Amino acid sequence: MRQQTISDEIQISGFGIHTGKESTLILSPLSENSGIIFQRTDLQGKPKIEANFKNVISTDRSTCIKKNNAEVKTVEHLLAAITGSQIDNLLIQINNIEVPILDGSAKIFTKKIKEIGITKQNAKKNYFKIHKKIFFRDKNSGSSYLVEPSNKLSIKVELSYNPKFLNNQIAVLEDINKFGEEISECRTFSFLHEIEGLVNKDLIRGGNLNNSVIINAKEVKGETKDLLIREFGEENITFEKGKLLNKQKLRYDNEPARHKLLDLIGDFSLLSPNLLAKITCFKPGHKNNFEFVKNLNNIMIEENRKIAPVINFDEKPFYDLNQIKEILPHREPFLFIDEIRELGDDYIIGIKYVKKEEDYFKGHFPNEPIMPGVLQLETMAQAGGVLILSTVENPQDYLTFFMKIDNAKFKKKVVPGDTIIFRLNLISPIRRGLCHMHGKGFVNGEIVVEGDLLAQIAKKQ
């Protein structure tokens, strides 16, 4: 499938449930491979924050992201609507700190996206696919997560908070295309006896009878009861056990479980909006969603490093040989990398077409030509050089010097006619021009070479 964005701008205003502050969102189309980006237009420089789990700073009753001094609170409902609408690229400008709660669900966000329309883009979607069963359990809360391989995203959520009111409540979404009609309108919920604690934490300043489901599971009296009567008026609420505080009815019998599923989609989108997996959760919550996403990311990084990237050679490369020459100083016969197929913030995928005419075959086992292992590492290093130099302005003004190679392994012969697919991932963030990478080369889906490379960039003399 191809990437998608919205067809035109969307503007939405409202109050944040925790801060009580009013904000306006402007959702705008973005070009392919941009991702989902928030922008604080009220702050100096209008800083941007990528919707990525690495930017999460708080999961106390909502999910909040921050980069440098820019923060956006309660992003999960909007992100769920974006994921449910299968949007890949979007700019979200916001003029305050918190996303509006609206009616407590993702219904209005989803409706606005559907009304404005969706535009297909040329680039293919980037999928995050699970390759093996992964289980996580939090001993303190009893929450558990099971993720299994699948060719589509499906989610099952079970709640068991109260033996009488939320015992064994189950919600299932078999197809993300059904998000709008089955999940989007399900509202955030809490128990009435939790309200006092949330108020004491300075949360739910913007909470009201119309943007949340408040379930009364225990007898309410004293200061909490007086507080609610003063806030909402005795005629508008009920303290009858088993009822909703605002005297309304649930939109679905299992609305709380469906809302937890909604939250999970929003939180998991911070890992990948196009996750392919079968997910089964018991008592999910923002904190454990985040912990599991981090755990899942670490596991998948290791798994994906063992699997050859899938390349469509009919598509135009990210950089062809002439474009690589504009970045790297190498020239024939010592320029070995032929194409760059993908380039991300922390990884690169490059191609080497091993041709029988290459100069080194004239002297390296000429009767049975084999590509020297050191030249396989050099080719890998050249791909890594493109990754490093892509992080600086005017890369043609810099050189890359490799300082160390560790754990180099050569596992299979590479011969004329082979195509090596190299993938390099950062081991740690690039700092002070130093770059530490792990690379693997694949031929026909099998690893032929791998190693850890340490390099430094420096301006040309």
Stockholm file with secondary structure:
# STOCKHOLM 1.0

chainA/1-461         MRQQTISDEIQISGFGIHTGKESTLILSPLSENSGIIFQRTDLQGKPKIEANFKNVISTDRSTCIKKNNAEVKTVEHLLAAITGSQIDNLLIQINNIEVPILDGSAKIFTKKIKEIGITKQNAKKNYFKIHKKIFFRDKNSGSSYLVEPSNKLSIKVELSYNPKFLNNQIAVLEDINKFGEEISECRTFSFLHEIEGLVNKDLIRGGNLNNSVIINAKEVKGETKDLLIREFGEENITFEKGKLLNKQKLRYDNEPARHKLLDLIGDFSLLSPNLLAKITCFKPGHKNNFEFVKNLNNIMIEENRKIAPVINFDEKPFYDLNQIKEILPHREPFLFIDEIRELGDDYIIGIKYVKKEEDYFKGHFPNEPIMPGVLQLETMAQAGGVLILSTVENPQDYLTFFMKIDNAKFKKKVVPGDTIIFRLNLISPIRRGLCHMHGKGFVNGEIVVEGDLLAQIAKKQ
#=GR chainA/1-461 SS CEEEEESSCEEEEEECTTTCCEEEEEEEECCTTCCEEEEETTSTTCCEEECCGGGEEECSSSCEEEETTEEEBCCHHHHHHHHHTTCCCEEEEESSSBCCCTTSSSHHHHHHHHHHCEEEEEEECCCEECCSCEEEECTTTCCEEEEECCSSCEEEEEEESCTTTSEEEEEEESCGGGHHHHTTTCCCEEEGGGHHHHHHTTCCTTCCTTSCEEECCSCCCHHHHHHHHHHHCGGGCCCCTTSBTTSCCCSSTTHHHHHHHHHHHHHHTTTCTTEECEEEEESCCHHHHHHHHHHHHHHHHHHHTTSCCCCCTTSCCSBCHHHHHTTCCCCTTSCCCCEEEEECSSEEEEEEECCTTCGGGGTSSTTSCCCCHHHHHHHHHHHHHHHHHTTSSSGGGEEEEEEEEEEEEECSCCCTTCEEEEEEEEEEEEETTEEEEEEEEEETTEEEEEEEEEEEEEECC
#=GC SS_cons         CEEEEESSCEEEEEECTTTCCEEEEEEEECCTTCCEEEEETTSTTCCEEECCGGGEEECSSSCEEEETTEEEBCCHHHHHHHHHTTCCCEEEEESSSBCCCTTSSSHHHHHHHHHHCEEEEEEECCCEECCSCEEEECTTTCCEEEEECCSSCEEEEEEESCTTTSEEEEEEESCGGGHHHHTTTCCCEEEGGGHHHHHHTTCCTTCCTTSCEEECCSCCCHHHHHHHHHHHCGGGCCCCTTSBTTSCCCSSTTHHHHHHHHHHHHHHTTTCTTEECEEEEESCCHHHHHHHHHHHHHHHHHHHTTSCCCCCTTSCCSBCHHHHHTTCCCCTTSCCCCEEEEECSSEEEEEEECCTTCGGGGTSSTTSCCCCHHHHHHHHHHHHHHHHHTTSSSGGGEEEEEEEEEEEEECSCCCTTCEEEEEEEEEEEEETTEEEEEEEEEETTEEEEEEEEEEEEEECC
//
